Amino acid sequence: MSITVDNIDGAHGGHSPFTISLGERFDFAEVENFRKCYESLINVEGKILVIDFAKTRYIDSSALGMLINAKRYFDSRETSIRLVKTNEQVRKIFAISRFETKFEIS
């Protein structure tokens, strides 16, 4: 599995964000692993989930759909999602999909 979950202690005033780091490809083959990762965070105290795209070079429509599912899941838990370390290619896909209206992207 090329998806990992980490907790960064002490950040954001005691509300430690959790980080899901994605692999080189975020596609249909990885969406189930991604879902399991974010659903494992059901009892987290933090109010921020960071999804790290530093290694991601390819993303497909099933992954975009899973990001929307994750947003719905965490919105109901009053947890915000940040998409970070996106490269130009991934940002273009997010722009076409109008993700800037749904997520904080950097």
Secondary structure, DSSP 8 states (H G I E B T S, - for coil): ---EEEE-TT-STT---EEEE--SEESHHHHHHHHHHHHTTTT---SEEEEE-TT--EE-HHHHHHHHHHHHHHHTTT-EEEEES--HHHHHHHHHTTGGGTSEE-
